[in-house]
Amino acid sequence: MTAFALVFIMPGCLVDKLGGAFEHEPDELREGLSPDAKALIARASEEVDPKRRFDYHTHIIGSGDSGSGCYINQHMLTWAHPYARFRFLVYASASGVKNLEKGLDRQYMDRLVRLVRNIDGHGRHLVLGLDQYHTRDGRPDPNRTEYYVPNPYAAEIAQRHPDLFLSAVSIHPYRSDALEALTKWAKKGARVVKWIPNAMGIDPSDKRCGHFYDIMRQHQMILLTHTGDEKAIEAEGDQKYGSPLLLRKALDKGVKVIMAHAASLGENADLDSPQGEPVHNFNLFMRLMDDKRYEGLLFADISATLQYNRVDRVLETLLKRADLHHRLVNGSDYPLPAVNVLIRLGKLEKVGLITEQERAWLKEIYHYNPLLFDFVLKRTVKLRGAKQGFPPSVFMLNNALAPLSDEILI
């Protein structure tokens, strides 16, 4: 083992400081929190109907050790690839996984279930399948796939905990059986398709997506897709596929699209300009949101928009644009809210989005339940002088995106 590796496996190591820096268990929250922190949670929950409370963006991962069929790239599991290995260890720490050699599937899900169950009025979370990277000729490429979550496993999780979860499928449109698989899952009750184009090798404007979108529209399916640069999973060769403009093909076919993270990172070529100069992805996203043709079709989730590198431009704009709030939905992007290094409450306080007291109470909540922390933080942030930030409707099922199936038959 290298000296580099030893740094990250020592007790109290850097991995846990960057990843799961929580200090308490979720079920200790009711007894351990200060009255002020409890009051902040109560205020955040006001007017959010527990029966309709919803998180559109919750990841599940696994190694397949339970027979789940999940897959983690071997690059993540060896110090021969130190950056990938370190990144995986941070995610494992954030997910409460203690034993990387045995029972990873169970540990991840046990932690997620405990987090949700220990939130009063928790509502439900959409857990996401994640298809493999596919080459241009439609072949799966395990070497370029960092995480694979089969659709039956996501559906099984939702069936096992129907009061906590619904599930989304992930189907790569280049697959030779893509149209058959999409139709099959639609008939089973699936209503949301999840893509990460940059990490899966999908060009959303590719002509091969046309019939795929036709079937989605026929079955009133929703596309939940990453937009902007992808940093959580290796995608450096295909960041261009994160451009919001590439999703016009789906929108023009009448498919409802949720652009995850509101395209809040990176730049891409302006396809509407002869020069094709690079433009921030968030600006491209806003161009589409302001296009009247896409009212009722284009939505966005606010997952990751409170991370330290997205606050200044993205978060403040989304808070300011109250005319768009009916098209925003909440997503935690779990386990990322539990990655300590991504959250900088000090910066949020400095720019006036939270107060000094709120910062202290939020920090308390994080140490017990980072998933609850993510919800309370998003309900707490507001512009200076404003009475309210994101309205309660953002944190409930959006009627324009309903109905979602209560059960997907495996």
ROPA-521433 format. One line per field, with one value per residue (C-alpha): x, y, z. Coordinates in steps of 0.02 Angstrom, whole numbers, plus 50000, padded with zeros to 5 digits. Each point is the difference from the previous one (the first is absolute). Layout:
xx = c(X,...)
yy = c(Y,...)
zz = c(Z,...)
***
This chain:
xx = c(50000,50065,50032,49866,49873,50048,49957,49819,49967,50064,49867,49933,50071,49977,49868,49880,50034,49957,49862,49888,50051,49839,50021,49833,49874,49836,49893,50089,49938,49839,50091,50162,49951,49988,49827,50054,50052,49836,49906,50095,49944,49821,50004,50074,49858,49860,49877,50091,49869,50082,49886,50068,50178,50117,50184,50023,50185,50069,50141,50024,50161,50065,50138,49884,50050,49816,49955,49934,50093,50078,50177,50143,50145,50159,50093,49906,50055,50189,50138,50069,49879,50024,49883,49854,50033,50005,49840,49912,50059,49929,49830,50004,50037,49858,49883,50042,50084,50126,50049,50051,50035,49834,49818,50018,49827,49917,50101,49958,49814,49991,50075,49885,49845,50050,50029,49829,49905,50072,49928,49828,49883,50134,49893,50081,50159,50023,50142,50090,50058,50159,50042,50175,50106,49970,50108,49936,49955,49896,50117,50014,50173,50033,50170,49918,49859,50038,49832,49862,49831,49881,49819,49930,50105,49934,49822,50030,50060,49840,49892,50090,49971,49843,49977,50175,50041,49941,50120,50061,50075,50157,50009,50138,49921,50141,49966,49941,49851,49971,49825,49943,50071,49919,49831,50014,50036,49867,49871,50063,49961,50166,49972,50175,50156,50167,50152,50172,50049,50179,50036,49895,50059,49830,49977,49819,49987,50054,49876,49995,49911,49852,49898,50050,49922,49845,49971,50031,49871,49876,50012,50012,50173,50112,50185,50103,50171,50161,50045,50161,50171,50003,50125,49938,50032,50141,49939,50140,49993,49815,49961,49927,49851,49952,49945,49817,49979,50018,49836,49898,49973,49908,49902,49950,49934,49888,50098,49999,50180,50069,50174,50093,50105,49934,50159,50096,50179,50113,49991,49947,49994,49856,49915,49887,50148,50099,50160,49953,50090,50002,49858,49966,49879,49888,49975,49952,49879,49921,49981,49894,49901,49957,49944,49809,49992,50065,49882,49918,50139,50163,50034,50155,50050,50099,50115,50182,49958,50051,50174,50136,50048,49824,49935,50047,49919,49881,49919,49971,49923,49883,49944,49972,49899,49836,49914,50091,49969,49850,50121,50128,50001,50108,50134,50130,50121,50039,50134,50077,49918,50098,50167,50058,50126,49864,49903,50068,49875,50122,49987,49810,50006,50126,49889,49849,49900,49997,50034,50138,49874,49926,50174,50028,49832,50024,50170,49918,49872,50133,50092,49844,49917,50079,49844,49890,50135,49987,49811,50009,50142,49903,49846,50104,50102,49927,50061,50040,49840,49887,49865,50012,50122,49942,49813,49928,49936,50179,50012,49842,49943,49977,49826,50069,50111,49867,49948,50145,49963,49983,50079,50108,49976,50165)
yy = c(50000,50172,50140,50097,49864,49990,50183,49964,49843,50061,50028,50177,50011,50131,49893,50018,50185,50027,49869,49945,50121,49969,49965,49921,49871,50053,49924,50107,50161,50023,49989,50084,50156,50169,50081,50133,49869,49908,50164,50027,49827,50041,50163,49912,49872,50129,49984,49850,49863,49837,49901,50095,50036,49933,49988,49972,49956,49867,49885,49820,49906,49827,49877,49857,49899,49971,49937,50172,50002,50167,50036,50110,50023,49912,50165,50059,49849,50005,50124,49970,50141,50115,50142,49884,49898,50155,50068,49834,49999,50174,49944,49842,50104,50120,49851,49925,49847,49932,49833,50013,49815,49926,50052,50166,49988,49972,50133,50133,49963,49979,50172,50081,49920,50058,50177,50012,49913,50120,50152,50051,50018,49925,49970,49894,49998,49950,49872,49990,49859,50040,49915,49964,50106,49945,50028,50086,49831,49954,49883,50012,50051,49944,50084,50170,49961,50056,49949,49890,49983,49879,50054,49844,50041,50178,49935,49867,50134,50099,49845,49955,50174,50070,50137,50066,49977,49999,49948,50065,49896,50038,49940,50048,50053,49924,49823,49880,49960,50178,50021,49829,50029,50172,49932,49855,50111,50125,49860,49948,50174,50093,50186,50075,49964,50052,50048,50071,50034,50052,49841,49882,50058,50067,50143,50051,50078,49841,49943,49829,50083,50051,49839,49985,50170,49951,49852,50107,50125,49861,49934,50172,49963,50134,50018,50042,50041,50073,50167,50099,49927,49833,49991,49861,49865,49996,50088,50112,49932,50038,50161,50071,49884,50100,50148,50045,50047,49818,49963,50104,49840,49921,50159,50023,49822,50049,49907,50078,50026,50034,50076,49944,50132,50135,49975,50092,49952,50021,50073,49936,50066,50117,49900,50148,50110,49987,50020,49863,50092,49917,50054,49949,49853,50090,50141,49873,49922,50168,50034,49843,50039,50171,49923,50004,49843,49897,50061,49842,49890,50060,49987,49996,49924,50103,49858,50054,50185,50036,49927,50129,50013,50040,50127,50169,49993,49853,49997,50186,50004,49854,50081,50166,49928,49968,49987,49834,49923,49900,49910,49956,49839,49940,49868,49957,49910,49890,49952,50166,50102,49887,50043,50128,50087,50052,50101,50170,50077,50141,50055,49996,50109,50119,50034,50024,49845,49937,50083,49962,49915,49896,49944,49931,49910,49927,49933,49912,49918,49943,49901,49896,49988,50076,49959,50100,50135,50015,50027,50125,50097,50018,50058,50123,50092,50165,50162,50145,50086,49865,49919,49833,49901,49849,49976,49840,49944,49965,49863,49907,49898,50118,49982,50036,49846,49885,49866,49893,49815,49937,49836,49937,49815,49908)
zz = c(50000,49954,50124,49905,50040,50184,50025,49958,50104,50168,50136,49995,49825,49867,49914,50145,50018,49817,49993,50143,50134,50099,50185,50051,49942,49918,50138,50131,49921,50100,50166,49950,49902,50084,50010,49875,49871,50025,49974,49836,49940,50049,49902,49848,50004,50008,49856,49926,49995,50060,49884,49850,50058,49867,49954,49813,50005,50120,49947,50052,49969,50037,49963,49956,50154,50044,49826,49954,49834,50045,49942,50058,49880,50056,49981,50154,50101,49982,50039,49825,49957,50151,49950,49958,50158,50110,49923,50033,50181,50027,49930,50106,50155,49958,49976,50170,49923,50125,49925,49818,49983,50055,50000,49908,49919,50169,50091,49873,50002,50189,50022,49871,50077,50175,49939,49917,50140,50129,49912,50061,49852,49887,49845,49866,49898,49818,49996,49834,49890,49904,49835,49938,49883,49820,49848,49843,49925,50153,50092,50191,50058,50180,49999,49978,50121,50178,50076,49933,50087,49911,49984,50087,50154,50011,49979,50133,50123,49970,50023,50160,50075,49915,50130,49966,49817,49820,49862,49832,49860,49900,49820,49881,49834,49896,50064,49865,50111,50060,49927,50058,50175,50012,49946,50121,50149,49950,50002,50171,50066,49982,49973,50019,49897,50075,49895,50036,49818,50037,50099,49893,49828,49944,49877,50037,49827,49909,49867,50085,50147,49891,50012,50183,50034,49900,50115,50154,49939,49960,50178,50082,50068,50074,49962,50154,49929,50063,49921,50011,50036,50093,50142,50114,49868,49873,49843,49937,49823,49977,50094,49840,50024,50155,49893,50034,49816,49948,50089,49879,49901,50147,50038,49819,50002,50147,50134,50173,50057,50174,49981,50154,50089,49882,49896,50135,49955,49849,49825,49831,49823,49962,49863,49960,49952,49836,50099,50124,50139,50173,50113,50180,50003,50125,49874,49868,50123,50038,49813,49986,50158,49928,49834,50006,49892,50145,50135,50068,49930,50077,50186,50110,50164,50125,50052,50026,49976,50181,49979,50027,49817,49937,50126,49927,49830,50001,50171,50011,49826,50037,50162,49912,49855,50091,49830,49975,50171,49939,49883,50133,50100,50143,49984,50130,49883,50151,50051,49947,50142,50118,49917,50125,49887,49877,50130,50054,50120,50032,49820,50007,50154,49921,49850,50112,49956,50180,50167,50124,50115,49859,49952,50176,50004,49826,50049,50147,49886,49876,50134,50033,49829,49843,49898,50118,50001,49811,50008,50144,49918,49837,50095,50101,49868,49940,49924,50115,50053,49926,50106,49911,49896,49901,50028,50079,49829,49942,50131,49953,49851,49854,49926,49827,50017,50071,50011,50057,50020,50179,49948,49859,49970,49983)
***
